[in-house]
Amino acid sequence: MNAIRFVVDTLLGLLALAFLLRLMFQWVRADFRDPYADAIVRVTNWLVLPLRRVLPPIRRIDTATVVAVLIAAAVRAGVRLAWDGIARIDPATFLVFAASELAIMVLRVYLFALLLYWLTGFLPSGAYAPGFGLVARLCEPLLRRIRRLVPPIGRVDFSLLWATIAILAALMLLHGV
């Protein structure tokens, strides 16, 4: 039974992650010609495209993708609660649970992206691999904000370290550790 629960939770988590990445890539105006971004779009089109017929975008916000992220997060949260034996829960508590799960996922995406971004600093300049641009587009807006508060000291930029510390602290708060 634990193996089935693991597989179902993992698949639902990956699906929610795909929708979330699509939304995050849209917000940072990532290059969707990148093979990874293109794969995310293709994996999520089955729900986003029908929703777009009903939900028009609001300025720069693709409401169809936002709704798809919320649906995926709600389904995953509902399945998790059902497997924990929680059949009845008031809507407000369910929304808080689903929102906290989504927030944890966003923080983990940024934590992983920051790790990848840090690792790309060890590659020779001019090196290219698919996905590097996506990681940079995702991390740079966050790091720019931190650099305004904590400017680099000489040639050493601590913004990545401070972002990682802040994300880990936020994850501890959300997990209640």
matplotlib code that plots the C-alpha trace (Angstrom):
import matplotlib.pyplot as plt

x = [0.0, 2.9, 4.4, 1.1, 0.7, 4.3, 3.7, 0.4, 1.8, 4.9, 2.9, 0.5, 3.5, 5.2, 2.0, 1.6, 5.2, 4.8, 1.9, 3.8, 6.9, 4.9, 3.4, 6.8, 8.4, 5.6, 6.1, 9.8, 9.3, 11.4, 12.4, 9.9, 12.1, 14.2, 13.7, 12.8, 10.3, 8.8, 8.4, 6.7, 4.3, 3.5, 2.9, 0.5, -1.4, -4.1, -5.5, -4.3, -5.6, -9.2, -9.1, -7.9, -11.1, -13.1, -10.6, -9.1, -5.8, -5.7, -2.9, 0.3, -1.3, -2.4, -5.4, -5.8, -2.4, -3.1, -6.3, -4.5, -1.9, -4.6, -6.5, -3.4, -2.5, -6.0, -6.2, -2.9, -3.9, -7.2, -5.6, -3.0, -5.8, -7.9, -5.0, -4.4, -8.0, -9.3, -12.5, -14.3, -12.5, -13.9, -13.1, -11.0, -8.7, -8.4, -7.5, -4.8, -3.4, -3.4, -1.8, 0.9, 1.7, 1.9, 4.1, 6.4, 6.6, 7.5, 10.2, 11.7, 11.7, 13.7, 16.0, 16.8, 17.1, 19.5, 21.6, 21.7, 22.5, 25.4, 26.7, 26.6, 29.2, 31.8, 31.3, 33.6, 32.2, 30.5, 29.4, 25.7, 23.4, 19.6, 18.0, 20.7, 18.8, 15.6, 17.5, 19.0, 15.7, 14.1, 16.9, 18.0, 14.9, 15.1, 18.9, 18.6, 16.3, 18.7, 21.6, 19.8, 19.8, 23.2, 25.5, 28.4, 31.6, 34.3, 33.9, 32.1, 28.3, 26.5, 23.0, 22.8, 23.7, 21.2, 18.4, 19.2, 19.1, 15.8, 14.2, 15.4, 14.0, 10.7, 10.5, 11.2, 8.3, 5.9, 6.8, 6.5, 9.9]
y = [0.0, 2.4, 1.8, 2.7, 5.8, 6.8, 6.4, 8.2, 11.1, 11.3, 11.4, 14.0, 16.0, 15.9, 17.0, 19.9, 20.8, 20.9, 23.3, 25.4, 25.6, 26.6, 29.5, 30.5, 30.4, 32.6, 35.1, 35.5, 35.5, 32.5, 31.4, 28.7, 27.5, 25.9, 22.1, 21.9, 24.7, 23.2, 19.9, 21.6, 23.3, 20.0, 18.1, 20.7, 21.7, 19.1, 21.1, 24.7, 24.9, 24.0, 26.4, 29.2, 28.9, 29.8, 32.0, 34.9, 36.3, 39.3, 41.6, 39.5, 36.8, 33.6, 32.8, 29.4, 28.3, 29.8, 27.8, 24.7, 25.1, 25.5, 22.5, 20.3, 21.5, 20.9, 17.4, 16.5, 17.9, 16.1, 12.8, 13.3, 14.1, 11.2, 8.7, 10.1, 9.2, 12.8, 12.5, 15.6, 18.9, 22.4, 24.3, 27.0, 24.4, 22.6, 25.8, 26.6, 23.1, 23.2, 26.7, 25.7, 22.6, 24.9, 27.4, 24.6, 23.4, 27.0, 27.3, 23.9, 24.8, 28.0, 26.1, 23.6, 26.3, 28.2, 25.1, 24.6, 28.3, 28.1, 25.0, 26.8, 29.2, 26.5, 25.9, 27.7, 30.9, 30.5, 26.9, 26.2, 23.5, 23.4, 24.8, 27.1, 30.1, 29.0, 28.7, 32.1, 33.7, 32.1, 33.0, 36.5, 38.4, 37.0, 37.6, 41.2, 42.0, 40.6, 42.4, 45.7, 44.9, 43.2, 44.4, 42.2, 42.6, 43.2, 40.4, 38.1, 38.0, 36.6, 37.0, 33.3, 32.4, 34.8, 33.6, 30.0, 30.8, 32.7, 29.8, 27.2, 29.3, 29.7, 26.0, 25.4, 27.7, 26.1, 22.6, 23.6, 22.4]
z = [0.0, 0.8, -2.7, -4.4, -2.2, -3.1, -6.8, -6.9, -4.7, -6.9, -10.1, -8.8, -7.5, -10.8, -12.6, -10.2, -10.7, -14.4, -14.2, -11.6, -13.8, -16.8, -14.7, -13.3, -16.8, -18.1, -15.2, -15.9, -19.7, -20.3, -23.8, -24.6, -27.5, -24.9, -25.0, -21.3, -21.5, -24.6, -22.9, -19.9, -22.4, -24.2, -20.9, -19.6, -22.8, -22.2, -19.4, -20.1, -23.7, -22.9, -19.9, -22.2, -24.2, -21.0, -19.1, -20.9, -19.7, -17.4, -18.5, -18.3, -16.2, -18.0, -15.9, -17.5, -16.2, -12.8, -12.5, -13.8, -11.0, -8.4, -9.7, -9.6, -6.1, -4.9, -6.4, -4.8, -1.4, -1.6, -2.3, 0.5, 3.0, 1.8, 2.3, 5.7, 6.6, 6.7, 4.8, 6.0, 6.3, 6.2, 2.9, 4.7, 6.2, 2.9, 1.1, 3.7, 3.4, -0.4, -0.4, 2.0, -0.1, -3.2, -1.3, -0.3, -3.9, -5.1, -2.4, -3.4, -7.1, -6.2, -3.9, -6.7, -9.3, -7.1, -6.7, -10.5, -11.0, -8.5, -10.3, -13.7, -12.3, -12.4, -16.2, -18.6, -20.0, -23.3, -22.4, -23.2, -22.3, -22.6, -19.4, -18.4, -19.7, -17.9, -14.6, -15.0, -15.9, -12.9, -10.4, -11.5, -10.4, -6.9, -6.7, -8.0, -5.2, -2.6, -4.2, -3.6, 0.1, 0.3, -2.5, -3.5, -1.5, -4.0, -6.5, -4.1, -4.5, -1.4, -2.8, -3.7, -0.1, 1.4, -0.9, 0.1, 3.8, 3.4, 1.5, 3.9, 6.8, 5.0, 4.5, 8.2, 9.0, 6.6, 7.8, 11.4, 12.3]

ax = plt.figure().add_subplot(projection="3d")
ax.plot(x, y, z, "-o")
ax.set_aspect("equal")
plt.show()
